[in-house]
Amino acid sequence: MARRRRGLPVNGILLLDKPWGVSSNHALQRARRLFQAQKAGHTGTLDPMATGLLPVCLGEATKFSSYLLEADKVYHTRVQLGVVTDTGDAEGEVVERHAVPFLSEADLEGVLARFRGEIEQVPPMYSALKHQGRKLYELAREGKTVERAARRVTVYDARLLAHEGDAFTLEVRCSKGTYIRTLAEDIGWALGCGAHITELRRLKTGPFEASGMVTFDTLEAKPGQVEREAMLLPVDGLVAHLPELTLDSEGLKRLRYGQSAPIDPASMGEGETARLYHGGSFLGLGVVRVAGEIAPRRLLSTATAGSA
């Protein structure tokens, strides 16, 4: 007999403003407890010292969280020149100090231009990437260093917001997999003095922006479950970039039995994925296997209810 999952069947997306000093997993578990949710997951880790946008997926939203992992992101970061740490951020141990040359804004802009576009980055040792089954940061804490292959990432823009002496602030718009700590370090070496970041705040990931963020203080001030759930975004927000198809009752019935549903052959091509709806309700995702037919790919539990 299957064990009953503890908690409430809460479904939706919480745009959490992750506070400084806590891990993404700690923030996730705290949010899950506040909503008493049966299931929860997040869509991209933020370091403990980082703050800002951490989309938390509750319930059925976890089925579609992988689509946000591929999303572009926007960060604000403050870069301290002349000081190098073992982690690339202010939480690490200082390992080198260098004199910072006089830098005009034009000097900075000239170097920043070299880091815009497609670039190569060597992932930092203090990261969650794995080497022979172990996370790199675990090896780093043991004083070990392993070779890491460079990765290609895209920095769509690195905009200088402020420059004060030996520090400056950037807004970085980048592709998935970009390490802002590494970007700051590489810029520092290009300036001849090294660097690390002292602040990092995520402002956007995919379609979600900082303007929709909610703090723990706000959540905890809500008097009850209904008021908290009213702050969640709908599940289909995670896949809003995909085309939309509406199915009739017969199409819904076929999906419930795991069968393909007929669609207009001109609406989508083979291999394309779409958001599926019936009566205005989100059903999940389907994929065109054969022209004129869409097969279920990932459906909500409510969409398959009644598929005896």
Stockholm file with secondary structure:
# STOCKHOLM 1.0

chainA/1-308         MARRRRGLPVNGILLLDKPWGVSSNHALQRARRLFQAQKAGHTGTLDPMATGLLPVCLGEATKFSSYLLEADKVYHTRVQLGVVTDTGDAEGEVVERHAVPFLSEADLEGVLARFRGEIEQVPPMYSALKHQGRKLYELAREGKTVERAARRVTVYDARLLAHEGDAFTLEVRCSKGTYIRTLAEDIGWALGCGAHITELRRLKTGPFEASGMVTFDTLEAKPGQVEREAMLLPVDGLVAHLPELTLDSEGLKRLRYGQSAPIDPASMGEGETARLYHGGSFLGLGVVRVAGEIAPRRLLSTATAGSA
#=GR chainA/1-308 SS CCCCCCSBCCCEEEEEEECTTSCHHHHHHHHHHHHTBSCEEESSCCCTTCEEEEEEEEGGGGGGTHHHHTCCEEEEEEEEETEEESSSBTTSCEEEECCCCCCCHHHHHHHHGGGSEEEEECCCSSSSCEETTEEHHHHHHTTCCCCCCCEEEEEEEEEEEEEETTEEEEEEEECTTCCHHHHHHHHHHHTTSCEEEEEEEEEEETTEEGGGCBCHHHHHHSSSHHHHHTTCBCGGGGGTTSCEEECCHHHHHHHHTTCCEECCTTTCCTTCEEEEEETTEEEEEEEEEETTEEEEEEECHHHHTTCC
#=GC SS_cons         CCCCCCSBCCCEEEEEEECTTSCHHHHHHHHHHHHTBSCEEESSCCCTTCEEEEEEEEGGGGGGTHHHHTCCEEEEEEEEETEEESSSBTTSCEEEECCCCCCCHHHHHHHHGGGSEEEEECCCSSSSCEETTEEHHHHHHTTCCCCCCCEEEEEEEEEEEEEETTEEEEEEEECTTCCHHHHHHHHHHHTTSCEEEEEEEEEEETTEEGGGCBCHHHHHHSSSHHHHHTTCBCGGGGGTTSCEEECCHHHHHHHHTTCCEECCTTTCCTTCEEEEEETTEEEEEEEEEETTEEEEEEECHHHHTTCC
//
